[in-house]
């Protein structure tokens, strides 16, 4: 059983890349094929997409929330991102093939909250590798438990008992079904999470518009007040000038 991989992980702080991790594509991988078009995708393409398409759409949400981009940036790939609770300008982004278990990018991005933001690419790759290894070990353990519960790996004795190969194939199919159900549930959760992100973004925009309107109203009020003071001052000066002129006229007369 080959392990699952994520395609690209990048840590961005203040709009600059701190570290990145790129997993080159390999042919003949289990659980999903890689097309020739995908084989041409490089880390430069992922990086440019993040800078041009992902960062402008990022909405910081407290609580270490992972958001899936609804926009299809690359055919056959999903894009996930998360922000740092303590520093919203630190963004973690992960690209995966669409048939990769979606629990992997969630685990990776959630775990990056404890990741040193100034660490090297090697340390980031090590961190991602540990999570992938842990998930692979969970799958292997689940497969072994399923094999043991299906007859302890005994071969056919001619009485209709499943062979080791049949049990192994059934186990692989069961793992795929479990992963598919897990992906469907996570997709539903991430769709709700994206709606929350959009709601937070709209709320932020409304608050910003409200603050601008309030500042503009205060400025207009100040302008009107100064205009009123100016008019009163001008009127007072005119009255004083008129009274002075009248007094001088009658005094000299």
Legacy VTK file of the C-alpha trace (Angstrom):
# vtk DataFile Version 3.0
C-alpha trace
ASCII
DATASET POLYDATA
POINTS 253 float
0.000 0.000 0.000
1.564 3.245 -1.151
1.052 6.274 1.007
-0.845 9.418 0.031
1.002 12.642 -0.701
0.029 16.287 -0.834
1.264 18.225 -3.844
2.398 21.561 -2.425
2.512 23.370 0.920
3.606 26.973 1.376
3.909 29.320 4.352
3.450 33.028 3.593
4.005 35.903 5.996
3.323 39.537 5.116
2.965 38.550 1.468
6.370 36.836 1.282
7.124 33.120 1.105
8.805 31.842 4.262
9.090 28.187 3.279
7.544 25.680 0.890
7.289 21.945 0.321
6.781 20.438 -3.149
6.059 16.750 -3.728
7.046 15.737 -7.294
4.436 13.648 -9.066
5.006 9.943 -9.432
3.432 7.639 -11.972
1.475 4.501 -11.125
0.419 5.702 -7.691
-2.440 3.938 -5.964
-5.761 5.658 -5.342
-5.936 7.925 -8.325
-4.026 8.448 -11.539
-1.978 11.451 -12.539
-2.494 12.802 -16.022
0.286 14.040 -18.259
-0.994 17.591 -17.768
-0.548 17.298 -14.012
3.001 16.060 -14.495
3.871 19.431 -16.060
2.792 21.408 -12.991
5.737 22.790 -11.055
6.166 24.560 -7.740
6.449 27.874 -9.633
2.900 27.429 -10.946
1.605 26.656 -7.456
3.456 29.648 -5.994
2.149 32.068 -8.639
-1.413 30.844 -8.136
-1.117 31.390 -4.396
0.187 34.933 -4.803
-2.246 35.950 -7.550
-5.419 34.005 -6.737
-5.358 32.678 -3.171
-3.954 35.468 -0.983
-6.440 38.103 -2.259
-9.279 35.744 -1.252
-7.985 34.837 2.211
-10.349 35.689 5.066
-8.734 35.305 8.531
-10.941 33.266 10.880
-10.118 32.672 14.524
-9.937 29.137 15.832
-7.450 27.597 13.398
-10.107 27.044 10.721
-9.226 25.454 7.389
-11.003 26.778 4.307
-11.262 25.161 0.889
-11.159 27.407 -2.159
-14.370 26.977 -4.152
-12.658 28.414 -7.223
-11.103 25.736 -9.436
-7.530 26.998 -9.757
-6.084 23.882 -11.455
-8.036 21.005 -12.968
-7.719 17.950 -10.762
-6.510 19.844 -7.679
-8.062 21.209 -4.499
-6.661 24.213 -2.649
-6.924 24.704 1.121
-5.709 27.533 3.331
-5.573 28.541 6.974
-4.371 31.599 8.882
-2.439 31.961 12.113
-4.555 32.870 15.151
-1.839 35.124 16.559
-0.747 36.641 13.243
-3.487 36.882 10.569
-0.840 37.941 8.043
0.663 34.445 8.228
-1.117 32.161 5.757
-0.690 28.413 5.223
-1.707 27.000 1.819
-1.918 23.396 0.624
-2.636 21.932 -2.839
-3.711 18.300 -3.211
-5.120 16.081 -5.927
-8.910 15.877 -5.733
-8.882 12.163 -4.827
-6.504 12.610 -1.889
-8.203 12.202 1.529
-9.172 15.706 2.577
-8.298 14.957 6.164
-4.623 15.254 5.150
-4.581 18.975 4.228
-6.721 19.687 7.288
-4.252 17.900 9.564
-1.262 19.557 7.898
-2.640 23.099 7.964
-3.951 22.710 11.507
-0.582 21.408 12.673
1.261 24.332 11.098
-0.038 26.613 13.861
2.757 25.197 16.028
5.250 25.346 13.170
8.140 27.808 13.345
7.315 30.414 10.701
10.997 31.146 10.058
11.993 27.496 9.617
13.609 26.158 6.459
12.067 24.187 3.608
13.651 21.026 5.011
11.931 21.436 8.373
8.597 22.093 6.680
9.042 18.985 4.513
9.871 16.979 7.639
6.751 18.271 9.390
4.533 17.386 6.407
6.225 13.994 6.060
5.510 13.106 9.684
1.796 13.773 9.209
1.717 11.749 5.977
3.587 8.872 7.640
1.197 8.911 10.586
-1.824 8.751 8.269
-0.242 5.930 6.263
0.376 3.955 9.462
-3.282 4.401 10.402
-4.356 3.002 7.024
-1.978 0.040 7.324
-3.236 -0.703 10.828
-6.850 -0.503 9.645
-6.099 -2.844 6.733
-4.357 -5.355 8.988
-7.218 -5.321 11.470
-9.698 -5.874 8.636
-7.650 -8.755 7.245
-7.404 -10.373 10.668
-11.123 -10.030 11.291
-11.839 -11.589 7.874
-10.297 -14.948 8.656
-6.795 -14.122 9.864
-5.513 -14.223 6.286
-6.386 -17.897 5.683
-6.463 -19.063 2.060
-9.273 -20.947 0.370
-9.731 -24.593 1.404
-12.173 -25.475 -1.353
-15.278 -24.878 0.757
-15.939 -21.376 -0.559
-13.711 -19.562 1.901
-12.172 -16.321 0.570
-8.543 -16.409 -0.492
-5.938 -13.982 0.826
-6.041 -12.141 -2.498
-9.833 -11.799 -2.372
-9.732 -10.554 1.207
-6.969 -8.090 0.310
-8.943 -6.749 -2.667
-12.069 -6.417 -0.546
-10.080 -4.587 2.108
-8.645 -2.174 -0.459
-12.156 -1.499 -1.773
-13.396 -0.960 1.764
-10.603 1.536 2.436
-11.521 3.423 -0.737
-15.181 3.496 0.339
-14.249 4.789 3.797
-12.049 7.493 2.271
-14.834 8.494 -0.131
-17.369 8.789 2.696
-14.844 10.778 4.736
-14.199 13.100 1.774
-17.929 13.660 1.249
-18.438 14.568 4.906
-15.418 16.878 4.937
-16.617 18.526 1.704
-19.926 19.346 3.370
-18.108 20.738 6.395
-15.742 22.812 4.250
-18.657 24.188 2.241
-20.186 25.448 5.481
-16.776 26.763 6.508
-16.483 28.662 3.235
-19.920 30.198 3.753
-18.757 31.288 7.203
-15.647 32.809 5.609
-17.781 34.696 3.098
-20.061 35.877 5.899
-17.066 37.075 7.906
-15.727 38.841 4.816
-19.082 40.524 4.151
-19.343 41.537 7.806
-15.846 42.984 7.675
-16.723 44.917 4.528
-19.916 46.239 6.128
-17.994 47.295 9.234
-15.415 49.011 7.057
-18.140 50.777 5.066
-19.875 51.771 8.298
-16.646 53.208 9.704
-16.017 55.131 6.484
-19.574 56.486 6.523
-19.220 57.514 10.171
-15.919 59.276 9.501
-17.415 60.986 6.469
-20.446 62.092 8.503
-18.157 63.511 11.200
-16.117 65.344 8.563
-19.260 66.790 6.984
-20.507 67.851 10.406
-17.202 69.587 11.119
-17.265 71.286 7.714
-20.821 72.510 8.301
-19.876 73.741 11.787
-16.896 75.671 10.457
-19.079 77.053 7.662
-21.584 78.202 10.264
-18.816 79.802 12.333
-17.493 81.467 9.196
-20.929 82.848 8.314
-21.524 84.112 11.857
-18.079 85.704 11.928
-18.652 87.344 8.557
-22.083 88.589 9.623
-20.692 89.917 12.906
-17.847 91.671 11.097
-20.337 93.174 8.616
-22.572 94.459 11.418
-19.594 95.927 13.273
-18.369 97.562 10.084
-21.826 98.972 9.346
-22.268 100.291 12.897
-18.785 101.812 12.840
-19.461 103.481 9.508
-22.801 104.838 10.743
-21.241 106.088 13.977
-18.442 107.845 12.112
-20.936 109.351 9.667
-23.159 110.821 12.380
-20.166 111.841 14.521
-18.495 113.720 11.685
-21.779 115.223 10.575
LINES 1 254
253 0 1 2 3 4 5 6 7 8 9 10 11 12 13 14 15 16 17 18 19 20 21 22 23 24 25 26 27 28 29 30 31 32 33 34 35 36 37 38 39 40 41 42 43 44 45 46 47 48 49 50 51 52 53 54 55 56 57 58 59 60 61 62 63 64 65 66 67 68 69 70 71 72 73 74 75 76 77 78 79 80 81 82 83 84 85 86 87 88 89 90 91 92 93 94 95 96 97 98 99 100 101 102 103 104 105 106 107 108 109 110 111 112 113 114 115 116 117 118 119 120 121 122 123 124 125 126 127 128 129 130 131 132 133 134 135 136 137 138 139 140 141 142 143 144 145 146 147 148 149 150 151 152 153 154 155 156 157 158 159 160 161 162 163 164 165 166 167 168 169 170 171 172 173 174 175 176 177 178 179 180 181 182 183 184 185 186 187 188 189 190 191 192 193 194 195 196 197 198 199 200 201 202 203 204 205 206 207 208 209 210 211 212 213 214 215 216 217 218 219 220 221 222 223 224 225 226 227 228 229 230 231 232 233 234 235 236 237 238 239 240 241 242 243 244 245 246 247 248 249 250 251 252
